[in-house]
Amino acid sequence: MDFEFSDDQERLRDSVRRYLGDRAPLESARAGYAAEAVVDDAWRGLAELGLTGMLAPTRAGGAGMGMVDLALPLGEMGRVVYPGPFAASAVGAVSFLAAFRSDPVADEWLPRLADGSAVATLAVTDARGAAVHTDGARWSGTKTHVPDGSAADLLLVALDADTVVALPATDDAVHVEPLPTVDGSRKFATVTLTEARGTAITEARLALAAAQDRLALAYVLDGVGAAEVALELAVEYTKEREQFGKPIGSFQAVQHLCADMLRAVELGRAAAYYAAWACDEADPAERHRAVTVARAFAADGFYRVGASAIQVFGGVGFTWEHDIHLFYKRLLTLQHLGGSASDHLEELASLVL
């Protein structure tokens, strides 16, 4: 069994790394902190490279590829804390719509999502006491923590596990309010519907579950890249910073921190890559188990990588001027997106016992 990426996949990773390093450096992530949405030249460049259509079927102008192919590019986005709506649109929304071969919403929107000319997102989480409900052909209610809701042209709002309503974000009955978070490179919003008109997509249970698994994994794969850079920056700093006339990397306590960080990165990467394979090749039950395991490794492990990197850097790591806090916040957000490792392990126990 071959566990290596192909030459083509490695070349794609290298191309994306060069592109993002040139067009979306960390300075752009800092600038994006103040924006409600980031659909910029870098986003359009990713679309020109074909990344926004990698998961879209060929019938819609996409590449018809899978999560294994997208794993390395997603990691590269984590390495520059890319603030655009890639995971929400090119992974979550595209995966959902691609599951329907003869649906008018998919037929209309998939080609636009594939070429990057439009952005879509999944709205799944109900605000407390404000679940979306229907009155004939109109829908009202509130969804919170909608990823990249402010950037979306199309909202795919889950009524329940079986029905999703497609709503143009330009509808006057749809109100999108940016949701402030600690990590400005991840954009979230609260979406409120007031008798909004949309198109219901029924019998969507399997498609919605698969799309949610893929979206969750996209965040983990992004976290792999962010954690790698946090580790790299910390290790380099241990070679340069001196205390008591010695590099701090010579002290055992610092070495232990770095060793624990390396262990977390390697375990998280292995779990994420297996989950990417499971999303493409395994049955739905194994796919969900694999994604749950990957989220369990990433939730606390990657957060500790970021927190330990801050400890290695000391006081300078807390300053806005240093880059390490950008990665720490990215990894903290990853933990908050789906809960702690204990939450995921409890779900895994319920699946296997």
Secondary structure, DSSP 8 states (H G I E B T S, - for coil): ---S--HHHHHHHHHHHHHHHHHS-HHHHHHHTT-S----HHHHHHHHTTGGGSSS-GGGTS----HHHHHHHHHHHHHTT--SSHIIIIIIIHHHHHT-SS-HHHHHHHHHHHTTSS-EEEE--B-TT---EEETTEEEEEEEEEETGGG-SEEEEESSSS-EEEEETT-TTEEEEEE--S-TTS-EEEEEEEEEE-EEE-S-HHHHHHHHHHHHHHHHHHHHHHHHHHHHHHHHHHHH-EETTEEGGGSHHHHHHHHHHHHHHHHHHHHHHHHHHHHHHS-HHHHHHHHHHHHHHHHHHHHHHHHHHHHHHGGGGGSTTSSHHHHHHHHHHHHHHH--HHHHHHHHHHHH-
